[in-house]
Amino acid sequence: MIGKLQEALRGYAVGVTHTGRVREENQDTYFVDEGKGVFAVMDGAGGMSGGAIASGLVKEALFNITQPRSAEELLEQFEGRMIAAKDRIENAAARANGGQMGTTIAALLTYDSNFACIWAGDSRVYRFRNGQLEQVTTDHTEAQELVDQNVLTEEEARNFARRHVITRAIGSGLDLELEMVSGNLLPGDRFLLCSDGLTGHLDDSVIGTFLMNGAPNAAAQCLIKGALDGGGSDNVTVVIVDIDRMSAAEGATD
């Protein structure tokens, strides 16, 4: 049994968020729970602090996830908490005279050697493995839909007037549609969860360079600084999750 515990994998994470150089309020937030294997970035949207309320309500919902006994149970709990968060956001919007209130989410769930990335909106999850950066998620935006339909090129999409219009979210009067990608973890995997305040200023090659070097906290700080040096036009949030073997002591239970 000890041998199995030594081979179990776990995510070790750091998170950093910054208001940016232009916005007065940070409507981003993030959630990290290494013990339960839950990591997430939320980017709120809505006037009069509506976005901050929405992203905060999703974060509160994630705190209610209990210690899972299987990957399936963890996924079921996560989905249930998102449904509850959507209801709370809609109720909050109604109390605020029906103003728009919603948030993106990009989440990473880990259990033993399994992972699932679940998202809605344009916050992203990347995986850095064996020196290669891969964007795991696909943006839920009008611009990405036009790229998929070959109406816009990737370059044109970056300058598209409605590039920030999202087609999925938690709240904002939209149906709750979460997309998911799952797979197996390997020791040495590094995941990046981020809001579009990062990807709006740094392209993938730069992101990959920052992720290649340094401890997770140093890499996270470099990413934030890169976004700020690029203009910092939006709130920016990053969570870096490093996958490593869990020690027998960490895996022991009474």
N, C-alpha and C positions, 0 to 999 in steps of 0.2 A: 504493500500500500504506500509506503514511503517513497518507493521508486516512482510510482505513478504521480504522487504529489510533486516530486521534483521535476517532472516533465510537464506539469500543468503550466499554462501560459497565463500571463496577466498583463494588463495595461497600466503603465505608470505615466501619469499625465501632469502637465502644467497648463495653465490658462492665463491669458492676459487680454485685457480690453482697454480701449482708449477712446475718448470722445472724438478725437481728430482735431483738425485745425480750423474747421468751419462751423460745425454744429455746436449748439449750446447745451444740448442734452444727449446723453448716451442712451439710446434705446436698444442697444445690443446687450446681451447677457450670455453667460455660459454656465455649464453644469459639469462637474467632475465627481464621480464616485468610483474610485479604483476597486473597492471591495466588491461592489455589485456589478462592475463592468459596464457602467453607463457614462457616456460622454456626449455633450451636445453644445451646439452654438445656436443661439436664436437672434434674429435681427428683426426688431419690431418696426411696425409702420402705423402711422396714425397721428393726427394732429393733437395738440394739447396733451402731450404725454401719453396718448393712446398706445403708441408703439411700445413704450416702456412698460405700461401696464400689461399688455399682451405677452411680451416676452417674459415678464416676471411671473405671470400666471402659469406659463408652461414650465418655467423653472420650479415653481412650487409643486406642480404636479409630479415632476421627476423625483422630488424628495420623497414622495409617497410610495415609490417602488420599494418593495421589501426584498430581502435576500432570496434570489431565485434558486430553485433546485434543478433547473434544466435550462437549456437555451430556449426551448419552446415556451417555457413559463415566463422567461424574461421578456421575450417578444410579446407575449400576450399581455403582460403587465404594462409594457410600454404603450402598446396600442390603446389599451383601456385608459391610461392616464392622458393620452392625447385627445381622446374623445371627451373626457371630462374637462380638459383644459379648453377645448373649443366651446363647450357650453358656458363655461365661466367667462370666457372672453366675450361671447355674444351677449351674455347678461350684463356685463360691464359696459358694453357699447350701447345697449338699450338704455341703461341708466344715464349715459352721457348723451342723451337725445339722439341716439342712432348714428353717431359719428363713426367713421371707419376705424376699425381697430383690429390688427392682426399681426402675425409674426411668421417669419420663415423658421425652419428648423433643419439642422443637419446633425444627425446623431450617429454615434458608433456604439453598438452593443457587443460586448465580448463575453464568451463563456467557454472555459477550457480552451480548445484550439479552434473555436468557431467565432465568426464575426458576422454582424449584419449592419449595413449602413442604411439608414432610413431618413428620408428627407422630403421636404415640400418647400418650394421656392428656389432662390438662387444662392443661398449659403451652400458651401461645398465641403466635400470630403476628398482628400487626396491620400494616396498610399505611396510611400517611398520604400522600395524593396530592391535590394541588389543594385543600388546606384541608379535606379530608374524611377521617375515620378509618373504616377498614373492618376488621372482624375477619375474617381470612382463614381461620383454623382454626375448627373446631367441637369443643367439649369432648367427650371420651370419658368421660362420667360417668353414673352412674345418674340424677342429677338432670336432665341434658340429655336423656336418653332419655325421661324422663317429660314434659318440655316438648314434645319432638317428637311425643309421643303425645297431646298436649293434656290430660294428666292434671294437670300443674302449669303455672301461669303463670311467667313469668320472675321476678316478684317472689317468688312462693312458693318457687321453686327456690333463691333466694339464702338462704332461711331453712330449707331442707330439712335434716332431721337427718343424712341420708346424702349431703349435697352434695359431700363430698370423696372419696367412693368412686369410683375410676376403673375403667373397664371395659376399657381397653387400657393396656399398658405393655411395657417391655422387661424381661423377668424376671417375678418374682412368680407363677410357675407359669402364666402366661397365654400363649396362642399369640401369636406376633409378627404383629400386624396394623398396618401403617403406612398412614395415609391421606395422599393427596397432592393438592395443587392447584397448577397451573402457569399461567404466563402470560408476558407481556412486560413488561420494565422500561422506565421512562421516567426521564430525568434529573430529579432533584429528588424522586424517590420516597424516602420514609423508612420503614423497617421497624422494628417493635419486636417483639422476642422476649422473653417473660417467663414466670416461674413464677407459680403461683396466689397466692403471697405478695403479689404486686402487685395482681392483680385482685380479691382478697378484700377489699381496703381502698379501692381507687379505682375509680369507675365510668368508663365510656368517655368521658364528656364531660370529666372531669378529665384523663384520660390524653391526650385530644386536645389540650387546652389546653397541657399540658406539652410535647407534641411539636411544637406550632406555633411555639414560641419557643426561640431559643438554639441554640448549638452542641451537637453530640451529647453531649459529656461533661457539659455543664451540664444538659441535659434529663434525662440518665440519673440524675444526682445528685438532681435535683428529684423524679423519680419514686420513687427510693428513700426520700427524706425524707418524701414524701407517705405512703408505706406505713407508715413508722415512726411518723409523727405520728398515723396512723389506728389505731395499736395495735401494729403489728409482731408480730402473733401467729404468724407463720411466717417461715421463711427467705424472702428476696426477692432475685430476680435479674433483671436487664434487660440486653439487648444491643440497641443502636440501630445500624442499618445505613443509611447515606446512600448513595444511588446517584448517581454522577456520571460524566462522561466521563473515560476513561482517556487520559492523555497519550501521545504517541508514544514518549517515553522509557521510560515504564512498560511499554509493550507490546513494546518492542524485544527481540529474542532474538539470540543468536549464530548 
